[in-house]
Amino acid sequence: MSNKSIQGPTDAVSVTPTDTVNDTTAIKSILAENENPAGLNLATDGNVALKLLNGNTATLYYAAGLNHGVQYTHVLSTGTTATGIMALFN
């Protein structure tokens, strides 16, 4: 059996969705510049509206209690129904 380390998020922070999209509301502004958004974890099932790294927006349905890998810059309030959103970072 090989020794493989478990890799996953190294930090997490609570997110308040907002439709104000600027540098101060960007997920990367919450923590150090060298950390990258690795995904989301939710307290309740629901839709999460995201601004993705390429500038597009998408509303995705996620189940609660799981780490969902997605790279994004903002969690938008319009279209988001999930609550207890945690941003995960590498």
C-alpha positions in Angstrom: 0.0 0.0 0.0 1.4 3.4 -0.9 1.4 6.4 1.4 -0.6 9.1 -0.2 -1.4 12.3 1.6 -4.9 13.6 1.7 -5.2 16.8 -0.2 -8.0 19.2 0.3 -8.7 22.8 1.3 -6.3 24.5 3.6 -8.6 27.3 4.7 -12.2 28.3 4.7 -14.2 31.4 5.3 -17.9 32.2 5.5 -19.3 34.0 2.4 -22.1 36.5 2.2 -23.4 36.5 -1.4 -23.5 39.9 -3.1 -24.3 41.3 -6.5 -21.7 44.0 -6.1 -18.8 42.7 -8.2 -15.6 44.5 -7.5 -12.1 43.9 -6.2 -13.1 44.2 -2.5 -15.9 41.6 -2.8 -13.8 39.1 -4.7 -13.2 35.9 -3.0 -9.4 36.3 -3.3 -9.6 39.6 -1.4 -10.9 37.8 1.7 -7.7 35.9 2.3 -4.0 36.1 1.3 -3.3 36.7 -2.4 -1.4 33.4 -2.6 -4.5 31.3 -1.8 -6.7 30.1 -4.6 -10.5 29.4 -4.5 -10.8 25.6 -4.4 -14.5 25.3 -4.0 -17.6 25.6 -1.8 -19.3 23.9 1.1 -22.9 24.6 2.0 -25.1 24.2 5.1 -28.2 23.7 3.0 -28.9 22.3 -0.5 -29.6 24.9 -3.1 -28.6 27.0 -6.1 -25.4 29.0 -6.0 -24.9 31.8 -8.5 -21.2 32.3 -9.3 -19.0 34.6 -11.4 -16.4 32.2 -12.8 -12.8 32.9 -13.4 -13.4 33.4 -17.1 -16.0 36.2 -16.3 -19.0 34.1 -17.2 -21.8 33.6 -14.6 -23.4 30.3 -13.8 -26.1 29.1 -11.4 -25.4 25.6 -10.1 -27.2 23.3 -7.8 -25.2 21.9 -4.9 -25.9 19.4 -2.1 -25.1 20.4 1.5 -22.2 19.0 3.5 -19.9 18.2 0.6 -16.9 20.0 -0.8 -17.7 21.1 -4.3 -14.7 21.9 -6.5 -15.2 25.1 -8.5 -13.1 28.0 -9.4 -14.8 31.4 -9.1 -14.3 35.0 -8.2 -17.7 35.9 -6.6 -20.8 34.3 -5.1 -23.8 36.4 -6.3 -26.9 37.0 -4.3 -29.4 37.0 -7.2 -30.1 33.3 -7.9 -28.5 31.9 -4.8 -30.8 29.9 -2.6 -28.3 27.9 -0.6 -27.3 29.1 2.9 -24.3 28.7 5.1 -21.8 29.1 2.2 -18.2 28.5 3.0 -15.4 29.4 0.5 -12.7 26.8 0.5 -9.1 27.7 -0.3 -5.9 25.9 -1.3 
